């Protein structure tokens, strides 16, 4: 049967800490590059599908409407509103 030694425990703990900081450093260096690549790929796909708004067609200060918004009836008419006033009986 093996016993755990202080030196083995310390080495394991040190290894975990070093691996954690190495991953943290790599993440700070590589993740921005990775996300920039993803964003440019997504942007090019949107341009191919025609989601890019043509800037040369729009004049400065001009308002453009792509589609008419749909209005739903938010308040339904359920009846007539009657003010209530309490009457005291004498």
Backbone torsions as a table, in degrees:
resi	resn	phi	psi	omega
1	UNK	NA	137.1	-178.0
2	UNK	-96.8	148.0	176.6
3	UNK	-109.6	146.3	178.1
4	UNK	-78.6	132.5	179.1
5	UNK	-104.0	159.3	178.7
6	UNK	-64.0	-38.6	-179.1
7	UNK	-65.2	-41.6	178.2
8	UNK	-65.8	-41.4	177.4
9	UNK	-62.5	-45.1	-179.5
10	UNK	-63.6	-41.2	179.3
11	UNK	-64.3	-42.7	178.7
12	UNK	-64.0	-45.4	179.0
13	UNK	-62.0	-43.0	178.6
14	UNK	-64.5	-39.0	178.3
15	UNK	-63.4	-43.5	179.7
16	UNK	-62.9	-43.7	-179.6
17	UNK	-65.5	-42.7	179.9
18	UNK	-64.6	-44.0	179.6
19	UNK	-62.7	-40.3	179.0
20	UNK	-60.3	-47.6	-178.3
21	UNK	-71.7	-30.9	176.1
22	UNK	-66.1	-45.6	177.2
23	UNK	-62.9	-38.1	178.9
24	UNK	-63.5	-43.1	179.1
25	UNK	-66.6	-44.7	178.8
26	UNK	-62.9	-39.8	179.0
27	UNK	-62.6	-40.4	179.2
28	UNK	-68.7	-27.9	-179.3
29	UNK	-88.2	-40.8	-172.1
30	UNK	-93.2	-31.4	-177.4
31	UNK	-62.7	-41.2	176.4
32	UNK	-61.6	-37.6	177.9
33	UNK	-66.0	-43.5	-179.9
34	UNK	-61.9	-46.2	-178.8
35	UNK	-70.1	-32.2	176.9
36	UNK	-65.5	-41.2	176.6
37	UNK	-62.0	-44.3	179.8
38	UNK	-62.4	-41.9	-178.5
39	UNK	-65.4	-42.8	179.2
40	UNK	-66.1	-36.0	177.6
41	UNK	-66.0	-44.1	178.5
42	UNK	-63.4	-41.5	179.7
43	UNK	-62.9	-42.6	179.4
44	UNK	-66.7	-35.9	177.2
45	UNK	-65.4	-39.9	179.2
46	UNK	-67.0	-36.2	178.0
47	UNK	-66.1	-38.2	179.3
48	UNK	-66.8	-34.0	-178.6
49	UNK	-82.0	-7.9	175.4
50	UNK	91.7	20.6	179.7
51	UNK	-84.8	-4.9	-179.8
52	UNK	-78.5	132.3	178.9
53	UNK	-84.0	131.3	-177.3
54	UNK	-73.7	114.7	-175.4
55	UNK	-75.6	-27.2	-178.3
56	UNK	-74.0	-20.7	179.5
57	UNK	-80.8	-22.2	-175.2
58	UNK	-97.8	127.4	177.6
59	UNK	-88.6	157.2	-179.6
60	UNK	-67.4	130.0	179.0
61	UNK	86.8	-2.1	-179.0
62	UNK	-85.9	139.2	178.4
63	UNK	-97.4	130.7	178.1
64	UNK	-120.2	142.9	177.9
65	UNK	-123.6	120.6	-178.3
66	UNK	-77.0	-43.3	-179.5
67	UNK	-150.1	155.4	-179.0
68	UNK	-78.9	130.4	179.4
69	UNK	-70.7	147.0	177.9
70	UNK	-91.7	130.3	179.7
71	UNK	-103.0	128.5	174.9
72	UNK	-102.5	150.6	177.7
73	UNK	-73.5	111.3	-175.9
74	UNK	-83.9	-34.2	179.7
75	UNK	-110.4	126.3	177.8
76	UNK	-97.8	138.1	-179.7
77	UNK	-81.5	109.2	-177.8
78	UNK	-105.5	-12.3	179.9
79	UNK	163.4	-172.5	-178.0
80	UNK	-94.2	139.3	179.6
81	UNK	-90.1	128.0	-179.9
82	UNK	-119.8	127.1	175.9
83	UNK	-66.0	140.1	-179.5
84	UNK	-106.8	131.3	177.4
85	UNK	-131.7	128.0	-178.1
86	UNK	-79.4	132.2	-179.9
87	UNK	-108.9	126.6	179.2
88	UNK	-88.3	136.1	176.7
89	UNK	-92.9	135.8	179.0
90	UNK	-106.8	NA	NA
